[in-house]
Amino acid sequence: MQILVTVASRHGATAEIGSAVARVLRAAGHEVAEAAPEEVADVQAYDAVVLGSAVYTAHWLPAARDLAARLAPELRERVVWVFSSGLATQPAASANSPHELRALARDVGAVGHRAFAGRLRRADLSFAERAIIAGARAKEGDHRDFAAVAAWAEQIAEHLRTREGAGAGRAAS
Ligand SMILES: Cc1cc2nc3c(=O)[nH]c(=O)nc-3n(C[C@H](O)[C@H](O)[C@H](O)COP(=O)(O)O)c2cc1C
C-alpha cells in the first residue's frame, strides 16, 4: 500500500519517531513517503496516513492541526492512525495532553491514537520555551521508547495486512 507518514516536530524528536514508524512499514513491504504536514497539499495518492505531532502546552503543533482540519474529508476515506509525543504520557497527566485530540481523531476518522514519551533537551530550547518549562516539573532527557514505537508500527502493518486480505483498498474518491 501507499502510506504517508507526516509529523509535526519542533526540535526533531517526534520527527524521528515518525521515521521509525516509516521504517517498520517499509520493512513490511509498503511504499512509504515522509513529509512535513505543511508540505502536504492532499493525500489522494495514499491508502493510509500516519499523522503525528509533538505536544506543546497541551496542544498539537499548528501544522499538524492544520493538516487535520484542511484534509479531514480525504483523511476520513483512508486508514488513518495518529500519535502524539510529549512528556505527559500518563493518564494522570491528562491536563498536559493535547486538548483537541479527541475531536481531531474523530474528525479524521482515526483507527487509533497512541501517546509516546518524548525528549527534552534544555540546550535545544528557546528562551521562551525554557521559561515555560521552568514552571513544569518536566524531566530532561530522551524518554523515547523506540521498541514501543516499532511495536505500534507493527500493529499498523498488521491492521493493513488484514484489510488487504479482506480486499479493502483505498476508498473511491
Ligand atoms: C515549551 C514546552 C512545552 C511543552 N508542553 C508539553 C505539554 O503540554 N505536554 C506534553 O506532554 N509535553 C510537553 N512538552 C514536551 C515536548 O512535547 C517533548 O519535549 C517532545 O518530545 C518535543 O518534540 P519535538 O522535538 O519533536 O519538538 C513541552 C516541551 C516544551 C519545550
The ligand as an ORCA input file, in Angstrom:
! r2SCAN-3c Opt
* xyz 0 1
  C       7.811     24.755     25.999
  C       7.442     23.307     26.066
  C       6.141     22.933     26.373
  C       5.788     21.571     26.425
  N       4.499     21.229     26.743
  C       4.155     19.915     26.809
  C       2.817     19.521     27.143
  O       1.929     20.342     27.363
  N       2.531     18.198     27.198
  C       3.470     17.244     26.945
  O       3.149     16.066     27.011
  N       4.757     17.574     26.624
  C       5.110     18.880     26.548
  N       6.397     19.246     26.206
  C       7.365     18.203     25.903
  C       7.526     18.007     24.380
  O       6.354     17.540     23.806
  C       8.676     16.998     24.156
  O       9.872     17.629     24.534
  C       8.710     16.491     22.716
  O       9.474     15.309     22.667
  C       9.290     17.524     21.769
  O       9.225     17.031     20.456
  P       9.983     17.688     19.227
  O      11.473     17.561     19.485
  O       9.547     16.878     18.062
  O       9.535     19.115     19.123
  C       6.763     20.577     26.163
  C       8.080     20.979     25.842
  C       8.429     22.310     25.784
  C       9.837     22.692     25.447
*
